[in-house]
């Protein structure tokens, strides 16, 4: 089971986005996993009565959750999704990997914004960064030389703004908290590059709960960082695990709401029971959840 699931915030159009992604990624699927209650919603959510609350989109076996909400948040480049076109994932055929990359790029760039042109770079013969029509960021990279394959989709954390040059600290912290964790490769900036000094993290990848992530320190000054536009949801088997992760991660008391928290780097997490769907079907559970900071299973 994928224990850590990235959640993406959408402004009333999560269903439209889910349809877009399932048309873009071959073999992907989408499933409505929760709906807003038909009644009893607070005033700011009244127009969502009965509508989709969360939609799961599965891409190459990896699950993303789309949150259907309001205009309060929007994804930004601080959290992107690296799409790894590793020749080893295509039977060793680098040509097939490149063709798949180019085809997917054309779909994602339609209505979106190119942040880094699709071209050859020192670290890859084919790479590009695009922010799609919904503000979700994707990095497409061709890997012709890798010996240990990485999965097709990996969340990528960029430490800039208030979190500038804290990638190494964050990776060490996260890997200390979760089982099935390890650090893979690390590439450092060889010299001062924008706000990143020599020795800062240019790229690294790491595993949490057996899932691959990547991280980097930004090489350009930026005035944005992590927000609730993308959060990491962690499913917990019991209250003890909720308490452990909450106590370790939560660093911004004013950000605590409905199981959401912000850690010392500003990254948003949702710490939830693994049977959250079942709990939310209890009469009045949604309203009780709205009054909570950390989720207490017995109180839902």
URSUL-V388054 format. One record per pair of residues at least 24 apart in sequence whose C-alpha atoms are under 10 Angstrom apart, sorted by sequence separation. I is the first residue (numbers start at 1). J is the second residue. D is the distance in whole Angstrom. If there is no record, write none. Layout:
BEGIN
i:j:d
I:J:D
I:J:D
END
This chain:
BEGIN
i:j:d
31:55:5
32:56:6
45:69:8
102:126:9
105:129:9
108:132:6
109:133:8
112:136:9
113:137:9
114:138:10
115:139:9
182:206:6
183:207:6
194:218:8
195:219:6
196:220:8
245:269:10
246:270:9
270:294:9
271:295:8
272:296:9
273:297:7
276:300:10
30:55:7
31:56:5
32:57:9
45:70:8
101:126:9
102:127:10
105:130:8
107:132:9
108:133:8
112:137:9
181:206:7
182:207:5
183:208:9
193:218:9
194:219:5
195:220:6
196:221:9
246:271:7
270:295:10
272:297:9
30:56:5
31:57:7
44:70:9
101:127:9
102:128:10
181:207:5
182:208:7
193:219:6
194:220:5
195:221:6
233:259:9
245:271:7
246:272:10
29:56:8
30:57:4
31:58:9
98:125:9
101:128:10
105:132:10
180:207:7
181:208:4
182:209:9
192:219:9
193:220:8
194:221:7
195:222:9
228:255:9
233:260:9
29:57:6
30:58:6
98:126:8
108:136:10
179:207:9
180:208:6
181:209:6
182:210:8
184:212:9
186:214:10
188:216:9
189:217:9
232:260:9
242:270:10
243:271:9
258:286:10
28:57:7
29:58:5
30:59:9
98:127:10
108:137:9
109:138:10
178:207:9
179:208:7
180:209:4
181:210:6
182:211:10
183:212:9
184:213:10
185:214:10
186:215:9
187:216:9
188:217:9
231:260:8
232:261:10
242:271:6
28:58:5
29:59:7
108:138:8
165:195:8
166:196:10
178:208:6
179:209:5
180:210:5
181:211:8
182:212:9
183:213:10
184:214:9
186:216:9
189:219:9
231:261:9
241:271:9
242:272:7
258:288:9
259:289:8
27:58:9
28:59:5
29:60:9
164:195:8
165:196:6
168:199:10
175:206:8
177:208:9
178:209:6
179:210:8
180:211:8
181:212:9
183:214:10
231:262:9
241:272:10
242:273:7
258:289:6
259:290:9
27:59:7
28:60:7
29:61:9
33:65:9
36:68:10
164:196:8
165:197:8
168:200:8
174:206:9
175:207:7
176:208:9
177:209:10
178:210:9
228:260:9
241:273:9
257:289:9
258:290:6
260:292:10
261:293:8
25:58:9
26:59:8
27:60:7
28:61:8
30:63:9
32:65:10
33:66:10
34:67:10
35:68:9
105:138:9
167:200:8
168:201:7
171:204:9
174:207:9
175:208:6
228:261:9
239:272:9
257:290:7
258:291:7
259:292:7
260:293:7
261:294:8
25:59:7
26:60:8
27:61:9
28:62:9
29:63:9
30:64:9
31:65:9
32:66:9
105:139:9
161:195:10
165:199:10
166:200:8
167:201:6
171:205:9
172:206:10
174:208:7
175:209:9
228:262:9
238:272:9
239:273:8
257:291:8
258:292:5
259:293:6
260:294:7
12:47:10
22:57:7
24:59:10
25:60:8
28:63:10
30:65:9
105:140:7
160:195:9
165:200:6
166:201:9
167:202:9
168:203:10
171:206:7
227:262:9
232:267:8
233:268:9
234:269:7
235:270:8
236:271:7
237:272:9
238:273:7
257:292:6
258:293:5
259:294:5
260:295:9
12:48:8
15:51:10
21:57:8
22:58:8
30:66:10
104:140:9
148:184:10
160:196:9
164:200:10
165:201:7
167:203:9
168:204:9
171:207:9
226:262:9
231:267:7
232:268:6
233:269:6
234:270:6
235:271:6
236:272:6
237:273:6
238:274:8
256:292:9
257:293:4
258:294:7
259:295:5
15:52:8
18:55:7
21:58:9
22:59:8
159:196:10
165:202:10
167:204:9
171:208:10
230:267:8
231:268:5
232:269:5
233:270:4
234:271:5
235:272:5
236:273:5
237:274:6
238:275:9
256:293:5
257:294:7
258:295:6
259:296:9
14:52:8
15:53:10
17:55:10
18:56:8
19:57:9
21:59:9
77:115:9
102:140:9
228:266:9
230:268:7
231:269:5
232:270:6
233:271:6
234:272:6
235:273:5
236:274:5
237:275:8
255:293:9
256:294:7
257:295:9
258:296:10
12:51:9
13:52:10
14:53:9
15:54:9
18:57:6
101:140:7
226:265:8
227:266:7
228:267:8
229:268:9
230:269:9
231:270:7
232:271:8
233:272:7
234:273:8
235:274:5
236:275:9
254:293:10
12:52:9
14:54:8
15:55:7
17:57:10
18:58:10
101:141:8
102:142:10
225:265:9
226:266:6
227:267:7
228:268:6
234:274:8
235:275:8
236:276:9
253:293:9
12:53:10
14:55:7
85:126:9
101:142:7
225:266:7
226:267:5
227:268:6
228:269:8
235:276:8
14:56:10
85:127:10
100:142:10
159:201:9
171:213:10
225:267:8
226:268:7
227:269:10
228:270:10
84:127:10
98:141:9
158:201:10
171:214:9
10:54:10
83:127:10
97:141:10
98:142:7
158:202:10
171:215:8
250:294:10
9:54:10
97:142:7
98:143:9
158:203:9
170:215:9
171:216:10
8:54:10
18:64:10
97:143:9
98:144:9
157:203:10
7:54:9
8:55:10
18:65:9
82:129:9
95:142:10
97:144:9
156:203:10
157:204:10
167:214:10
168:215:8
247:294:10
7:55:10
18:66:7
81:129:10
94:142:8
156:204:10
157:205:10
167:215:6
168:216:8
246:294:7
7:56:9
17:66:8
80:129:9
94:143:8
95:144:9
156:205:9
166:215:10
167:216:6
168:217:9
246:295:9
80:130:9
94:144:6
155:205:10
166:216:9
167:217:6
5:56:10
14:65:9
15:66:8
17:68:10
80:131:9
93:144:9
94:145:9
154:205:9
165:216:8
166:217:7
167:218:9
243:294:8
14:66:6
15:67:9
77:129:9
92:144:8
154:206:10
164:216:9
165:217:5
166:218:10
242:294:8
243:295:9
13:66:9
14:67:6
15:68:8
77:130:9
92:145:10
164:217:6
165:218:7
242:295:8
243:296:9
13:67:9
14:68:5
77:131:8
89:143:10
163:217:9
164:218:7
165:219:9
242:296:8
12:67:9
13:68:6
14:69:8
76:131:8
81:136:8
82:137:9
83:138:7
84:139:8
85:140:7
86:141:8
87:142:8
88:143:9
150:205:9
163:218:9
164:219:9
242:297:9
6:62:10
7:63:9
8:64:8
9:65:9
10:66:7
11:67:9
12:68:5
13:69:8
75:131:9
80:136:7
81:137:6
82:138:6
83:139:6
84:140:6
85:141:6
86:142:6
87:143:6
88:144:8
155:211:9
156:212:9
157:213:8
158:214:9
159:215:8
160:216:9
161:217:10
164:220:10
239:295:8
5:62:9
6:63:8
7:64:6
8:65:6
9:66:6
10:67:6
11:68:6
12:69:6
13:70:9
79:136:9
80:137:5
81:138:5
82:139:5
83:140:5
84:141:5
85:142:5
86:143:5
87:144:5
88:145:9
154:211:8
155:212:8
156:213:6
157:214:6
158:215:6
159:216:6
160:217:6
161:218:8
164:221:9
239:296:7
5:63:6
6:64:5
7:65:5
8:66:5
9:67:5
10:68:5
11:69:5
12:70:6
77:135:9
79:137:7
80:138:5
81:139:6
82:140:6
83:141:6
84:142:6
85:143:6
86:144:6
87:145:8
88:146:8
154:212:6
155:213:5
156:214:5
157:215:5
158:216:5
159:217:5
160:218:5
164:222:9
238:296:10
239:297:7
2:61:9
4:63:9
5:64:6
6:65:6
7:66:6
8:67:6
9:68:7
10:69:6
11:70:4
12:71:8
75:134:8
76:135:6
77:136:8
78:137:9
79:138:9
80:139:7
81:140:8
82:141:7
83:142:9
84:143:7
85:144:8
86:145:8
87:146:8
88:147:8
153:212:8
154:213:5
155:214:6
156:215:5
157:216:6
158:217:6
159:218:6
160:219:8
161:220:10
238:297:8
239:298:9
2:62:8
3:63:10
4:64:10
5:65:7
6:66:9
7:67:7
8:68:9
9:69:7
10:70:7
11:71:5
74:134:8
75:135:6
76:136:7
77:137:6
86:146:7
87:147:10
88:148:9
89:149:7
151:211:9
152:212:10
153:213:9
154:214:7
155:215:9
156:216:8
157:217:9
158:218:6
159:219:9
160:220:8
161:221:7
162:222:9
2:63:7
9:70:8
10:71:7
11:72:8
74:135:7
75:136:6
76:137:7
77:138:9
86:147:10
88:149:6
89:150:9
150:211:10
151:212:7
157:218:10
158:219:10
160:221:7
161:222:5
162:223:8
163:224:9
164:225:9
9:71:9
10:72:9
11:73:8
74:136:8
75:137:8
77:139:10
86:148:10
87:149:9
88:150:9
89:151:8
150:212:8
151:213:10
160:222:6
161:223:5
162:224:8
163:225:7
9:72:9
10:73:8
11:74:8
86:149:7
89:152:8
150:213:10
159:222:10
160:223:8
161:224:5
162:225:7
163:226:8
9:73:7
10:74:7
85:149:10
86:150:7
160:224:7
161:225:5
162:226:9
8:73:10
9:74:6
10:75:8
84:149:9
85:150:9
86:151:8
159:224:10
160:225:6
161:226:9
8:74:8
9:75:7
84:150:7
85:151:9
86:152:8
159:225:7
160:226:9
8:75:7
83:150:10
84:151:7
85:152:7
158:225:8
159:226:8
177:244:9
178:245:9
7:75:10
83:151:8
84:152:5
85:153:9
157:225:10
158:226:9
177:245:8
82:151:10
83:152:5
84:153:6
157:226:9
82:152:8
83:153:5
84:154:8
81:152:10
82:153:6
83:154:7
177:248:8
81:153:7
82:154:5
83:155:9
177:249:9
6:79:10
81:154:6
82:155:6
83:156:10
80:154:9
81:155:5
82:156:6
174:248:10
6:81:10
80:155:6
81:156:6
82:157:10
173:248:10
174:249:9
79:155:7
80:156:5
81:157:9
173:249:9
79:156:6
80:157:7
155:232:10
26:104:9
78:156:8
79:157:5
80:158:8
24:103:9
25:104:7
77:156:9
78:157:6
79:158:6
24:104:7
77:157:9
78:158:5
79:159:9
24:105:10
77:158:7
78:159:7
24:106:10
25:107:9
78:160:7
24:107:6
25:108:10
77:160:10
78:161:9
23:107:9
24:108:7
78:163:10
21:107:10
20:107:10
21:108:9
20:108:9
62:151:9
61:151:10
62:152:9
63:153:10
60:151:9
61:152:9
62:153:7
60:152:7
61:153:9
62:154:9
59:152:9
60:153:8
136:229:9
170:263:10
59:153:8
135:229:9
136:230:9
170:264:9
170:265:7
169:265:9
170:267:10
167:265:9
166:265:8
163:264:9
164:265:9
163:265:6
162:265:8
163:266:7
162:266:8
163:267:9
160:265:10
159:265:8
159:266:10
159:267:10
157:267:9
20:133:10
20:134:10
17:133:9
17:134:7
16:134:10
14:134:9
13:134:9
11:134:9
10:134:8
9:134:10
10:135:9
9:135:10
10:136:10
8:135:10
9:136:9
8:136:8
82:213:9
81:213:9
82:214:8
81:214:9
80:214:10
79:214:10
79:215:9
78:215:10
78:216:10
78:218:9
78:222:10
78:224:8
79:225:9
77:224:9
78:225:6
79:226:7
76:224:8
77:225:8
78:226:6
79:227:9
6:155:8
62:211:10
76:225:8
77:226:9
78:227:8
5:155:10
76:226:8
79:229:9
80:230:9
75:226:9
76:227:8
78:229:10
79:230:7
75:227:7
76:228:10
78:230:9
79:231:9
74:227:8
75:228:8
76:229:7
77:230:10
73:227:7
74:228:8
75:229:4
76:230:8
73:228:6
74:229:4
75:230:6
72:228:9
73:229:5
74:230:8
75:231:9
72:229:9
73:230:9
71:229:10
67:229:9
67:230:10
66:230:10
65:230:10
65:231:10
65:232:10
64:232:10
65:233:9
64:233:10
79:267:9
78:267:9
4:208:8
3:208:9
4:209:8
3:209:7
4:210:10
5:211:10
2:209:8
3:210:9
4:211:8
1:209:10
2:210:9
3:211:9
2:211:8
9:227:10
9:228:7
10:229:8
8:228:8
9:229:5
10:230:10
7:228:9
8:229:6
9:230:6
7:229:8
8:230:5
9:231:8
7:230:6
8:231:7
6:230:7
7:231:5
8:232:9
6:231:6
7:232:6
5:231:8
6:232:5
7:233:7
4:231:10
5:232:6
6:233:6
4:232:6
5:233:5
6:234:9
3:232:10
4:233:6
5:234:7
3:233:8
4:234:5
5:235:8
3:234:6
4:235:7
2:234:9
3:235:6
4:236:10
2:235:9
3:236:8
1:235:10
34:276:10
34:277:7
37:280:10
33:277:8
36:280:10
37:281:9
40:284:8
35:280:10
41:286:9
42:287:8
34:280:9
37:283:10
40:286:9
41:287:7
34:281:9
37:284:9
40:287:7
37:285:10
42:290:9
37:286:8
41:290:10
36:286:8
37:287:9
7:268:10
6:268:10
7:269:9
6:269:9
7:270:9
5:269:10
6:270:9
4:269:10
5:270:9
4:270:9
4:271:10
3:274:9
END
